[in-house]
Amino acid sequence: MKIKPLINLTLLCLIASQPTIAQEAEPAVAKVHYIFTHINDTTQRDKYQRDEVVTYLGKTGSYYTSYSSTRVQEDMQKQMNDPAFDGNLQLSSNTTGIAQSYLYDQKAQQLTEVTRVGSDDFLLPEQYPTLNWAIADETKTIGGYTCQKAQVPFKGRNYTAWFTTELPFSAGPWKLHGLPGLILEASDDKNEVQFTYSGFDKMENGVYTIKTPENALVSTRKEIAKLQDAFKANPQAYMQAKRNISTTTGVSGGSGSIVIRSSGTSSGSTSPKFDTSKIKSINVKKAEGYAPSRVTNNPIELTP
């Protein structure tokens, strides 16, 4: 079905008229990495989705998001900084970046979903989840940290999590939180949703700030769904509609450089710029055996 640019323009004007919300900014002092796997199609359980995700940790808040684009960015920078770089970038594709990110403000008891459509960020305020964890005596070691077992029913699934009190944070991946320590591992009882620990790093003060993305607008799931349909049907018409709303976005396409936007927000810095005059070719190789299903009949949240 053809989506008329006028419809796109109307939708975008409707979104642009919405107010913004802001979470009080605070520096991230650490981050915890996970490998996220999701059997999104139960008819093809071997074709599951995978992503590297990260939770940035502050004293009172956290931000969960995909780290895949940042890994690509880091890989590009590493190759181009190599004195032996011959202009040919070799990249590997073995993940599917999640579209949703989540901002937690523990002090204000506030949860905000951040969803991207094209290059635009939209905010979806959610009810702050209260999870009634049952903490067991069982322990095991993950990444050198002693972790304790906890279980909870949530969004139609029964989760088992392993948290450590050796790290001073009450946070975790996705919407799993509320334990007296940092969740390093979690999965549902069918192993259809899994978060596997892959690293913990302390961060220097001011390197990364936890806050709502700049220019992000408050929206609704219904409006976002319409925009996603419009973008998928005709990305060019969607972008043209944006230009019709405002021709002065402050974004310029200077010659000889390319900007890759990373997830989240950085304090006092912009996304790295790469001198494209040094790039002759970019070869993206898909990881062998990684072919996730495009069908989702098994969402993470089985119930509202």
N, C-alpha and C positions, 0 to 999 in steps of 0.2 A: 504494500500500500504506500502510495506516494504521500509524503508529509509536506504540506505547503509551507514555504518560508514564513508566510504571514502567521500561521499557527505558532511556529517557533517564536516569532517576535512577540506575539501576544503572551505566550507563556513566560518568556524571559522578562518582559515588562512586569508581569504579575509577581515574579520572584524578586525582581530588583526593587519592588516597592516595599518589601518586607524589612522589618528592623533587624539590626544585628544584636548579638549578645556577646559578652566577653567574659572569659574566665581570668581571674587575677593571675597575672604572669608570675612564674617563679622559676628559678634555674633548676635544671635537671642535675642531680648530683651523681646519678648512676643510671645504668640501663641493663636490662636483662633480655637476652635473646632466646628465642624458641624456634623450633621447626614445627610448623603447623601443618597438619594433614587432615583432610576432610573427604570422606567418601560421600560425595554429593549425588552420585547416581548409583542406586542399589542394584541396578541391572548390569552394571559394569564396575564391580567393586575394585578391580585392579587398576582402574583408570581414575584414581582419586586426585584431588587437587592438593598442591603443596606450595608452601610459601615460607620464607624466613620472615618472622615478625619480631617486633621489639616493643618492650614497655619502658618508656623513659620515666624515671622515678624522681619525684621531688619530695619535699618534707610533708606536704599536705595534698599533693595531687600527682597524677600520673597520666601518661599518654600512650595508648596502644595503637600501633600502626604497622604497615608493611615495611620491610627493610630491603626488599628486592631491588628497587630502583637505586637505592643508596649503594648497594653492593656493586651494581653495574657501574655507577659513577666512580666508586673507589677503584674498580678494576681498570676503567678507562684512564683515570689519572695515573695509576701505577704504571701502565704500559707506556703512556706518553711521556712520563718522566724518565723512563729508561733510556740511557744514552744510545742503546742499540735499536731504538724504535725506528722501524722502516716505513711508518705511515699506514700499516695494515693492522687494524684493530681486530682482535680475536675475542669474541664474547660468547659466553655460554648461557643458554636459557634452560633452567631446570626448575623454575617456580612460576606460579601464577599469582600476581600481586592482588591481595584482597582490596576491595573497593572501599570498605568501611574502616574508619578509625574511631577511637573512643577517648574522650577527655573525661577524666575523673577529678572532681573537686571534693575531697573528703570533708573539708572544713564547711563547705556550703551544702554538702549532701546533694551534689549535682552531677548528672551524667549527660554528656552531649555526644551524639554520633556525628561524625564528620564524613560526608559522602561527596565524592567527586564525580562530576559529569563533564566530560571533556577536560578543560583546564580550570573549571570552576568548582569551588568548595561551597557546600551547603551544610547548614547546621540543623540537626534534628534533636531537640531536647527530649530526653527520655526520663521515665520514672526511675529514681535512684533505687537499684535493686538491693533488697535485704535478703541475704542468703543464710539459712539456718543450718550451719555446718555441724556435723557430728564428728568430733575429733577423737581419734582412736589412739591407743598406746603404741601401735606399730611404727617402727622407724626404719629408714634406710638412708644410704649415703648417695647424694647426687652432686656431681661436680665438686666433691670434696666437702660438701656441707651436709650436716646431719639433718634429715628431714622427717617430719611426722605426717602421718596419714590423716586425711579428713575426707568426708563424703557429704554430698548434698544433692537433692533433686532440684533441677533448674531447667526451665524452658522445655519440659518434656523429656529430658534426659537425666540419667543418674551419673553424677560425676564423682570421680575419685581424684583428689589432689594431694600433692606432697609439698609441704611448706617448711621453711627453715626460719628459726628465730635468731640464727646467727647473722642475719642481715636485717638492719633496722627499718624494714618497710612492710606495710600491710597492703599488698597489691598483688597483681598477677596478670595473666594474659586475658584478653577479651573482656568479658564481664565478670570473670571469676575474681572475687576479692573478698575482704572482710575477715580474713584469718589473722591471728596474731603473729604474722611473719610473711615472708615473701614466697609465693607459690613458684616452684621451679619445674613442676611437672603436673599435668592434668589430662584426663581422658574420660570419656563416657564409658559405660559398662559394655558397650558393643564395639568399642575402639573405632567408632566412625568419626569421632572428633578427638584429635590428640594434639597436645602441646608438649613437645620434648625439649628439655633444657639444652641450650647450645652455647651458653657463655654469660658471664657477668662482668661488667666493666664500670669502674668508677670514672666520673667525668669532672673535668675542671670547671670551676664556677664560671658561668657566663658563656660557655661553649654552645649550649643548647637551652632554649627557654620553652617551658611548657605553657602554652596559651592557645587561644583560638586563632586559626589562620587569619591573616589579614584579608579584608574584603569578603570574608565568608558571610553568607546571608542565611537567616532563619527561614526554614521552609517546612513542608509537610511531605509525608511519604507519597501521597497522591500526586502532588505537584512534581516531585522528583521522578516518579515513575513516568509521567508524561514527557518530561525533559529527556529522560533516558531513552524512551522510545523514539523521540524526535531525533536525538543525536545518532542513534544506531541506524535509523532509516536514511538519514541524509546529514552526515557530519558537516559538509560544506555549507548547507543551508542553515544549520545551527550556528556556525561561526559567523556567517553573514548576518544573521539576525542580531548577534551580539554587537557586531560593528555598527549596525543600524541604530542600536540603542545609544552607543557612545563611541565616537571615533577617536577619542583621546583617552586611551587606557594607561598611558605611561609606559607601554611596552614597545620597544623598538627592536627591529631586526637588523642589527649592525652586521656588515659584511665581515667575513673572516672569523666569526666566533659563534658558538652555539651554547645555550644555557640548558642544563638539565636540572629540572626542579626536583628537589629531594622531598621526602615525606616530612611532615611536621614543620616546625618553624625554628629558625636559628636566630639567636640574639646577636645583633651587631655585625651580621655578615649576610652575604647573598650566596645563592647557589654557585658552585664553581663554574667558570667559563673555560671552554676548550677552544683552542685555536684550530679551526677547521682546515686552515691552509696546510696543516701538518698531516691531515688525514687523507689517505689515498683510497682506502676501502674499509668497510666494516662488515665483518663476517660473523653472523650470529648462528651458532650451532646449537641445535636442540639436544638436550641430554638424552642419551640412549634409553629407551623404555619409558620416557615421560611423555604421555599423551593423554592428559586429563579429559574426561568427558565434558562436553559442553551442556549436557542436560543436568538439571538439578531437580530431583524428585525427593531429596532428603536434606532439607535445609538444616542449618545448625539449630535454629530455634523451631522446635516442633509445635510449640504452643506459644501464645502471646505472652 
